[in-house]
Amino acid sequence: MSELIAVAYPDEFRAGEVRATFARLQHEYFADLDDLVVVTKGQDGKLKLHQSRNLAGAEAVWGGIWGGLIGMLFLMPVAGAAVGAASGALIGRHTDLGIDDKFVKQLSEKLTPGTSALFVLLRSFTADRVTPELAKFGGTILRTSLSVDAETKLQAALTEGAKVATPA
């Protein structure tokens, strides 16, 4: 079962830095990401969602391949590929796998201008490797699907990490 972790950060750039850390952790096989969304709330109060994957492009490629193959049956491979790519892109654009955008926007409305948040859906992760890496950036948990005990430990690590990151 996947675990959702949503963390708010005190500036617009920190969530992007954490995204880069998750990319490294995934490369090192300490985290298996299902989805990741970075949200920034500008000084003007507008939310921007930065998705980790573009389904429209991937679906367009598959649609083009299948459309071309089906088009060959009717001796129109180019037309089939074009129709397949267009329909694949349309399907990919309207398909929302992973973290629901409405949920992300609803929870992100609580952010103050000039801040950011990271929403990550993890298939699996090695907690004793991931938690110290996340703690380096500080942050405040907005929502998780972790157990109460695991959420408390994560928030304590984030709070302690924030103190170390910004010495008084």
C-alpha positions as CSV (number, residue, x, y, z in Angstrom):
1,M,0.0,0.0,0.0
2,S,1.3,3.5,-0.9
3,E,1.9,6.2,1.8
4,L,1.0,9.8,1.3
5,I,3.2,12.5,2.8
6,A,2.4,16.2,2.4
7,V,4.9,18.7,3.9
8,A,4.8,22.6,3.8
9,Y,8.0,24.6,3.6
10,P,8.6,28.3,4.6
11,D,9.8,29.4,1.1
12,E,9.0,28.9,-2.5
13,F,12.1,26.9,-3.4
14,R,12.5,24.3,-0.6
15,A,9.9,21.8,-1.9
16,G,11.8,21.8,-5.2
17,E,15.0,21.0,-3.4
18,V,13.3,18.1,-1.5
19,R,12.0,16.8,-4.9
20,A,15.7,16.6,-6.1
21,T,16.5,14.7,-2.9
22,F,13.7,12.2,-3.6
23,A,15.0,11.7,-7.1
24,R,18.4,10.8,-5.6
25,L,16.8,8.5,-3.0
26,Q,14.8,6.8,-5.7
27,H,18.0,6.3,-7.8
28,E,19.6,4.8,-4.7
29,Y,16.6,2.5,-4.2
30,F,15.7,3.9,-0.8
31,A,12.3,5.3,-2.0
32,D,9.9,4.0,-4.7
33,L,7.8,6.9,-5.8
34,D,4.3,6.5,-7.2
35,D,3.7,10.3,-7.7
36,L,5.2,13.6,-6.6
37,V,3.8,17.1,-6.8
38,V,5.5,20.3,-5.8
39,V,3.2,23.3,-5.1
40,T,4.4,26.8,-4.9
41,K,2.3,29.8,-3.7
42,G,3.7,33.0,-5.1
43,Q,3.7,36.3,-3.4
44,D,0.5,37.1,-5.4
45,G,-1.2,34.2,-3.8
46,K,-1.5,32.0,-6.9
47,L,-0.9,28.3,-6.7
48,K,1.3,26.5,-9.2
49,L,1.4,22.7,-9.4
50,H,4.5,21.1,-10.7
51,Q,3.8,17.5,-11.6
52,S,6.5,14.8,-11.6
53,R,5.2,13.2,-14.8
54,N,3.5,14.2,-18.0
55,L,1.0,11.6,-18.9
56,A,-0.1,13.4,-22.1
57,G,3.3,12.9,-23.8
58,A,3.5,9.2,-22.8
59,E,0.0,8.4,-23.9
60,A,0.5,10.3,-27.2
61,V,3.5,8.0,-28.0
62,W,1.5,4.8,-27.2
63,G,-1.5,6.1,-29.1
64,G,0.7,6.9,-32.1
65,I,2.2,3.4,-32.1
66,W,-1.2,1.6,-31.7
67,G,-2.8,4.0,-34.2
68,G,-0.1,3.3,-36.8
69,L,-0.4,-0.5,-36.3
70,I,-4.2,-0.3,-36.7
71,G,-3.9,2.1,-39.6
72,M,-1.7,-0.5,-41.4
73,L,-4.6,-2.8,-41.4
74,F,-6.6,-0.3,-43.4
75,L,-3.6,0.9,-45.5
76,M,-3.5,4.3,-43.8
77,P,-0.7,4.0,-41.2
78,V,0.1,7.8,-41.1
79,A,-3.5,8.8,-40.6
80,G,-3.9,6.0,-38.0
81,A,-0.7,7.2,-36.1
82,A,-1.9,10.8,-36.2
83,V,-5.4,9.9,-34.8
84,G,-3.9,7.5,-32.3
85,A,-1.4,10.1,-31.0
86,A,-4.0,12.8,-30.8
87,S,-6.5,10.6,-28.9
88,G,-3.7,9.3,-26.7
89,A,-2.6,12.8,-25.7
90,L,-6.2,13.7,-25.0
91,I,-6.6,10.6,-22.7
92,G,-3.3,11.3,-21.0
93,R,-4.2,14.9,-20.4
94,H,-7.5,14.0,-18.7
95,T,-6.2,11.0,-16.7
96,D,-5.1,11.7,-13.2
97,L,-3.1,8.9,-11.7
98,G,-1.5,9.2,-8.3
99,I,-2.3,12.1,-6.1
100,D,-5.6,13.8,-6.9
101,D,-5.1,17.4,-8.1
102,K,-8.2,18.6,-6.4
103,F,-6.9,17.3,-3.1
104,V,-3.6,19.0,-3.6
105,K,-5.2,22.3,-4.5
106,Q,-7.6,22.1,-1.6
107,L,-4.9,21.4,1.0
108,S,-2.5,24.0,-0.6
109,E,-5.0,26.8,-0.2
110,K,-3.9,26.9,3.4
111,L,-0.4,27.9,2.5
112,T,0.7,31.5,3.0
113,P,2.1,33.4,0.0
114,G,5.8,32.8,-0.7
115,T,5.8,29.2,0.5
116,S,5.7,25.8,-1.0
117,A,4.6,22.2,-0.3
118,L,5.6,18.8,-1.4
119,F,3.1,16.0,-1.9
120,V,4.7,12.5,-2.3
121,L,3.0,9.2,-2.8
122,L,5.5,6.4,-1.9
123,R,5.0,2.8,-2.9
124,S,7.7,1.8,-0.4
125,F,10.6,3.5,1.3
126,T,13.4,2.8,3.8
127,A,12.4,5.0,6.7
128,D,15.8,5.0,8.5
129,R,17.4,6.4,5.2
130,V,14.6,8.7,4.0
131,T,13.7,10.4,7.3
132,P,17.2,11.9,8.0
133,E,17.3,13.2,4.4
134,L,13.9,14.9,4.7
135,A,14.8,16.3,8.2
136,K,17.6,18.4,6.6
137,F,15.0,20.6,5.0
138,G,12.7,21.1,8.0
139,G,9.0,21.6,7.3
140,T,5.5,21.1,8.7
141,I,3.4,18.0,8.0
142,L,0.1,18.9,6.3
143,R,-1.2,15.4,6.0
144,T,0.1,11.8,5.9
145,S,-1.3,8.3,5.7
146,L,1.4,7.1,8.0
147,S,0.6,5.7,11.4
148,V,0.3,8.2,14.2
149,D,3.6,7.0,15.7
150,A,5.4,7.3,12.4
151,E,3.9,10.7,11.7
152,T,4.9,12.0,15.1
153,K,8.5,10.7,14.6
154,L,8.7,12.3,11.1
155,Q,7.4,15.7,12.4
156,A,9.9,15.6,15.3
157,A,12.7,14.9,12.8
158,L,11.5,17.8,10.5
159,T,11.3,20.2,13.5
160,E,14.8,19.2,14.7
161,G,16.1,19.5,11.1
162,A,14.7,23.0,10.8
163,K,16.6,24.0,14.0
164,V,19.8,22.6,12.6
165,A,19.3,24.1,9.1
166,T,18.6,27.6,10.5
167,P,20.8,28.1,13.6
168,A,19.8,31.0,15.9
